[in-house]
C-alpha cells in the first residue's frame, strides 16, 4: 500500500494550492480529483464568468460609440473557451512535469475519493477499480456547487445555474436572474451589457447587493437600468416553471400585487452548497457545523490530522481565500507555528458595471455595530485618469476611526480600475499602520490610485480640491450614535 505525507481530496484552486505548498516542504503528496483539475476556479465559475464580464464591458464601450454594434455569441464563446483551455493546459502541464522530476514528491490520481478512516483513503476509478492508500494527513478541498431551490426544476438548458451558462447556443432575448447578491448582479451585468438580452432581476430585499452600502448598490442598479435591465424590488417568487420551451415565473410584491412574466431563460443564483456528501466524513468522525459544512478551527477539523480549505467550509467562498486557507493548513501540518488566519480584511472585487472593489468593514456594518467612524468620499469626476478614459462614474470611500490616529477600518471603490486602487489601503489595514506615508508618497500620474491619495489628504486637511468648495464631489462626515454629521472645515 502506498503511503503519503499528505493526501489532498479535490483538485480545485484550494486543493491545487495546498498540494503545491506541501511540495515546498519536501513532502510526498497525492492529489485526488474526480473530474477536472481546476474545479470551479476554471470551469463554470470564476474564470469563465470573468472572461465573459471582460468581453461584455468591451462590447458596452464599443456600443457607446457605435449604438448598433452587435457581437456574435459564437465569437464570445470562442474567447471564453480559449481562456479555459489556456488555464487548464498550464495547470495540467505543470502537474505532468512535476511527476517527472528526479525526486518525485507529487502524485496525481483521477477518481472519487472516500475516507475509510483518518489514515486511509479509497480511490474509486473510472474503470470501477478501487485503490486504497494511506497517509499521515488529509486536506479536504472538495469545493461547492450551486444551491438549487426545492420548488424549481432546473434542467441546465432553460432554467440554469451558473453551471448551465455553457449550454447556451445564442443570446437569449430575455432572461430572469433569481438572486440579487454579488453573483446574480454580475450575471445581470454581463448579459445586459452585451445589449442582446432583456434582463430581469428578482430582488427580495428593498435594494440589490443588500450586504453592501446603499451608495454602492445605487450606482450598480443605475447602470443595470441604463442597459435595459429591470429590477423587481421587494418581490418574492411564487413559482417558476418551463412552459412551451420558455420560463414562466410569478412574483408577489409586498403590497400583495402579483405579476406573471415569460422569458427565454432563467438563471438561479442563490448561493452555493458545500460538497461534503458521500466522501466518508462519518468514517473518520469529522464533524459538520450548523450550516452543513465541515467544522474547522483555523482550517483544522475536530480530527487532528484532517484539515479543510475552500468552499467545503464556506467561511468565505472566494478563490483567494480558499488558496490561502489551503496553504495555511499545510504550514500548520509541516511548518513552524503561525498565527491564525484572519477573515476581517479580505480584499474583494465585484465584477459589476462599474467595477466594485472592497476591503475591510462597510459603513452599514460599522453603523450596525455602533462603532464611531469618519468617512471621506471622493467622486471619480475629480480624477484625471478617469477623465481621460471618459469613465467618470464612481467614487472612492475610505472609512477611518474617529480619533487622531485615523486607523483605516474599510474602503470601497466604485468605478473603472477599482480593483487596482485598494491594495495599498489593504496593506495599511493588514499592518495596522496610519495613513500619512501613503498620503505623502508620489503616486503615478495620471492614475486611478491618485483618488486614494486625495482621500487620505482630505483626512489630513491638505487636499488639493477643498471639500468645503466642491461639496457635491468631496464629502467628509463623522458617524456616531447613529447620526452622521458633515465636517465643514476639512
C-alpha positions, 0 to 999 in steps of 0.5 A: 500500500502506498503511503503519503505525507499528505493526501489532498481530496479535490483538485480545485484552486484550494486543493491545487494550492495546498498540494503545491505548498506541501511540495515546498516542504519536501513532502510526498503528496497525492492529489485526488480529483474526480473530474477536472483539475481546476474545479470551479476556479476554471470551469463554470465559475470564476474564470469563465464568468470573468472572461465573459464580464471582460468581453461584455464591458468591451462590447458596452464601450464599443456600443457607446460609440457605435449604438448598433454594434452587435457581437456574435455569441459564437465569437464570445464563446470562442474567447471564453473557451480559449481562456479555459483551455489556456488555464487548464493546459498550464495547470495540467502541464505543470502537474505532468512535469512535476511527476517527472522530476528526479525526486518525485514528491507529487502524485496525481490520481483521477477518481472519487475519493472516500475516507475509510478512516483518518489514515486511509483513503479509497480511490474509486476509478473510472474503470470501477477499480478501487485503490486504497492508500494511506497517509499521515494527513488529509486536506479536504478541498472538495469545493461547492456547487450551486444551491438549487431551490426545492420548488424549481426544476432546473434542467441546465438548458432553460432554467440554469445555474451558473453551471448551465451558462455553457449550454447556451447556443445564442443570446437569449432575448430575455432572461430572469436572474433569481438572486440579487447578491454579488453573483446574480448582479454580475450575471445581470451585468454581463448579459445586459451589457452585451445589449442582446438580452432583456434582463430581469432581476428578482430582488427580495430585499428593498435594494440589490447587493443588500450586504453592501452600502446603499451608495454602492448598490445605487450606482450598480442598479443605475447602470443595470437600468441604463442597459435595459435591465429591470429590477423587481424590488421587494418581490418574492417568487411564487413559482417558476416553471418551463412552459412551451420551451420558455420560463414562466415565473410569478412574483408577489410584491409586498403590497400583495400585487402579483405579476406573471412574466415569460422569458427565454431563460432563467438563471438561479443564483442563490448561493452555493452548497458545500460538497461534503456528501458521500466522501466518508466524513462519518468514517473518520468522525469529522464533524459538520457545523450548523450550516452543513459544512465541515467544522474547522478551527483555523482550517483544522477539523475536530480530527487532528490530522484532517484539515479543510480549505475552500468552499467545503467550509464556506467561511468565505467562498472566494478563490483567494481565500480558499488558496490561502486557507489551503496553504495555511493548513499545510504550514500548520501540518509541516511548518513552524507555528503561525498565527491564525488566519484572519477573515476581517480584511479580505480584499474583494472585487465585484465584477459589476458595471462599474467595477466594485472593489472592497476591503475591510468593514462597510459603513452599514456594518460599522453603523450596525455595530455602533462603532464611531467612524469618519468617512471621506468620499471622493467622486471619480469626476475629480480624477484625471485618469478617469477623465481621460478614459471618459469613465467618470462614474464612481467614487472612492470611500475610505472609512477611518476611526474617529480619533487622531490616529485615523486607523483605516477600518474599510474602503470601497471603490466604485468605478473603472480600475477599482480593483487596482486602487485598494491594495495599498489601503489593504496593506495599511489595514493588514499592518495596522499602520496610519495613513500619512506615508501613503498620503505623502508618497508620489503616486503615478500620474495620471492614475486611478490610485491618485483618488486614494491619495486625495482621500487620505489628504482630505483626512489630513486637511491638505487636499488639493480640491477643498471639500468645503468648495466642491461639496457635491464631489468631496464629502467628509462626515463623522458617524456616531450614535447613529447620526452622521454629521458633515465636517465643514472645515476639512 
